[in-house]
Amino acid sequence: MIHDPEKLRDRAASALLAARTRTQALTTCVDEPDLTAQHSPLMSPLVWDLAHIGNQEEQWLMRAVGGLEALRPEIDSVYDAFEHPRAERPSLPLLAPTEAHSYVDEVRGRVLDVLEKTPLRGDRLVEQAFAFGMVAQHEQQHDETMLITHQLRRGPAALTAPPPPDTAEGVVGPEVLVPSGHFTMGTSREPWALDNERPAHHRLLPAFRIDTTPVSNAAYLWFIEDGGYRESRWWAPEGWRMVCENKLEAPLFWRREGSGWVRRSFGVTEPIAPEEPVLHVSWYEADAYARWAGRRLPSEAEWEKAARWDPHTGYSRRYPWGDEDPGPEHANLGQRHLRPAPVGSYPEGESPLGVRQLIGDVWEWTSGDFLPYPGFQAFPYREYSEVFFGDAYKVLRGGSFAVDPVACRGTFRNWDLPVRRQIFAGFRTARDAGPEDA
């Protein structure tokens, strides 16, 4: 964890550069009609995301931090995510792709000057380069959103990447015991942690058992073939309604072909890979599978304890493997690959308890609603977290192959509606410890 101001300045510059490189790749690999089209009412046109990235950077770093005059104040409303739902955005007076690229380039040039000249102290917004880290995370989050749009887009493949390494060796058992006791949840020290990750606080949990890996496609197929989508007893009422109204029978992008199943992945139709974590399932589907398996989804606190708690020291790590930043040997992150690695991969990213793939590969649904931690304070604006708190949203943890390391850590919290299937989400299951664990 870096705290030195000048090193944080360098880290911020690198994070902003990496995010922009990825944004450019996602918005230059298709022609203008694909940039301006809405490929799903659940998603924005790619060109909206592009200019929104620049507008947020202008507002927070040029104006709020740098005190510079606004470049394009007239477009603030157009790119306000709270003012315009995604389904309405194609009808807005959006910047054309060429103009949007020019705009984000101009903003970035001025922001780098601001970063070079700003003292990283004396104000909470710039302390430890927070605002710059926040904007880099924001851009990477929209890059993941744009990658989801690419997955929803019809047409030939526009993106390629090598497959992830298969390092699934030496997994010890299907589940591990996490002993009862206190652990520290959240953080008060991570420089770029967002408001919903704060503050650090103690949690007391009873003993529980959790899967060593995410649920695989092969395991999920057993649920399908056993009639999982045809029996209401496994489903929450709202989930069963979703299944019936939409005639669901498998995860999103799956379809039967002959005696088996295939899926569509970034413009390519391919057989289901049985060894990979199941992907594109809603919270309701994850919950139904867990009930069918005689288990449950882990709570958010259980997930974080399994990911961060070291039983030998009692310390909560930044990541399952320790405090050092993620490397390619630890986790499948950053769009290096366009799919999850086989379950059990990345042994060097294993937690002290022997749990794998807690970071990267697939977002993991937890049982919990998105709620504030004790002592939560909204910063720097209510609309990042506070307006979403309540029982409407479920929490996801861990990050997916589409998440950049700057926007992924052991404390990072994602959230979405329980019906959402287009996101890169899977899950693992848990259960209460039994008498044999005493």
Secondary structure, DSSP 8 states (H G I E B T S, - for coil): ----HHHHHHHHHHHHHHHHHHHHHHHHSS-HHHHHS-S-TTS--HHHHHHHHHHHHIIIIIIIIT----S-GGGTTTT-TTTS-GGGGGGS----HHHHHHHHHHHHHHHHHHHHH--SSSSTTTGGGHHHHHHHHHHHHHHHHHHHHHHH--SS-----------------SEEEE-SEEEEES-SS-TT--GGG-S-EEEEE--EEEESS--BHHHHHHHHHTTTTT-GGGS-HHHHHHHHHHT--SSTTEEEETTEEEEEETTEEEE--TTSB--S--HHHHHHHHHHTT-B---HHHHHHHHHB-TTT--B-SBTTBSS---TTT---TTSSSS---TT--GGG--TTS---SSSSSEEEEEEEE---TT----S-TTTTGGG-EEEEEEEES--TT--GGG--TT--EEE-TT--SSSEE---EEE--GGG-
